[in-house]
Amino acid sequence: MEDLMNYYVFSKDEWKKFYIENDLPIDQLDLKKIKAFNDKISLQDVSDIYIPLIHLINLQNKNFDQWQDTKSRFLKKPERKVPFIIGISGSVAVGKSTTARLLEELLDYYLPDKKIQLITTDGFLFSNKELRQRNLSDRKGFPESYDMAKLITFLNNVKSGMPNAMAPVYSHQVYDIIPNRFDIIDRPDILIVEGINTLQLPSNEQIYISDFTDFSIYVDADTDLIESWYLERFGKLMETAFQDPSNYYYRYAVGDRAEAFDMAKLVWKKIDLPNLEENILPTKSRADMIMHKVKHHRVDKLYLRKY
């Protein structure tokens, strides 16, 4: 990351010293729920990486709220609650969902007076039917496979304080949008938005997702390592979720295992890797924080934007 000159660089040992508690309340959290996000997550990482990050976000959120109040008074406008939006990006299989859900859990604990909500941008993918009509079935996850206009409208509604903003729901079970199912985002204090496209700048849009985010995180790792995590996750899903006959990948779970892995490797090579290299990785330097991972999903370095 030699090109990231606009960032402070901290090792894990340096970072953990920025916020130290003698008695971390980790035992009061639902550890089983946290571990369910990824059985390799280290409780030491929760203590050393995520607890200081939560307190940094809290400081930034306080400054954000104070600025909203100051601006309202200056403009002689009624005060209104403006949600603080955290964007989380990175490759498939790098652990974005783990990071997002862990932040949600910890923010709930440390900021009990705040309403915390979480969505993923998967819900704003076009349906499989629409992708077929647009001849984009093999481009799922690429920028053009998202209904960006709908996503931008949703974020604008949330940011403007509209109650009960509706986010479509995507199912990884059926690999498609669920008709008439929505997550309701109702005037949160903090909204976490997780997805591979949260830092992207689609060429056909004048407003971007990042225009609405107040703090952004890019979860990073070497490409070869991400591929190994992708295939490892696929293998575990073959033995669990894919065994459900209603699952999109059921036919692979009950078929020849070698052929299934050949398919997964082809998907990585033809879809996920090009999307990472062309559309996701180039957005890394737009993040406020880059969280770099090594083997076993351990965070070894953090890059925090200087300005």
Stockholm file with secondary structure:
# STOCKHOLM 1.0

chainA/1-307         MEDLMNYYVFSKDEWKKFYIENDLPIDQLDLKKIKAFNDKISLQDVSDIYIPLIHLINLQNKNFDQWQDTKSRFLKKPERKVPFIIGISGSVAVGKSTTARLLEELLDYYLPDKKIQLITTDGFLFSNKELRQRNLSDRKGFPESYDMAKLITFLNNVKSGMPNAMAPVYSHQVYDIIPNRFDIIDRPDILIVEGINTLQLPSNEQIYISDFTDFSIYVDADTDLIESWYLERFGKLMETAFQDPSNYYYRYAVGDRAEAFDMAKLVWKKIDLPNLEENILPTKSRADMIMHKVKHHRVDKLYLRKY
#=GR chainA/1-307 SS CTTCTTEEEEEHHHHGGGSCCSSCGGGGSCHHHHHHHCTTCCHHHIIIIIHHHHHHHHHHHHHHHHHHHHHHHHHTCCCCCCCEEEEEEECTTSSHHHHHHHHHHHHHHHCTTSCEEEEEGGGGBCCHHHHHHTTCGGGTTSGGGBCHHHHHHHHHHHHTTCTTEEEEEEETTTTEEEEEEEEEECSCSEEEEECTTTTCCCTTCSSCGGGTCSEEEEEECCHHHHHHHHHHHHHHHHHTGGGSTTSTTHHHHSSCHHHHHHHHHHHIIIIIHHHIIIIIGGGGGGSSEEEEEEGGGEEEEEEEECC
#=GC SS_cons         CTTCTTEEEEEHHHHGGGSCCSSCGGGGSCHHHHHHHCTTCCHHHIIIIIHHHHHHHHHHHHHHHHHHHHHHHHHTCCCCCCCEEEEEEECTTSSHHHHHHHHHHHHHHHCTTSCEEEEEGGGGBCCHHHHHHTTCGGGTTSGGGBCHHHHHHHHHHHHTTCTTEEEEEEETTTTEEEEEEEEEECSCSEEEEECTTTTCCCTTCSSCGGGTCSEEEEEECCHHHHHHHHHHHHHHHHHTGGGSTTSTTHHHHSSCHHHHHHHHHHHIIIIIHHHIIIIIGGGGGGSSEEEEEEGGGEEEEEEEECC
//
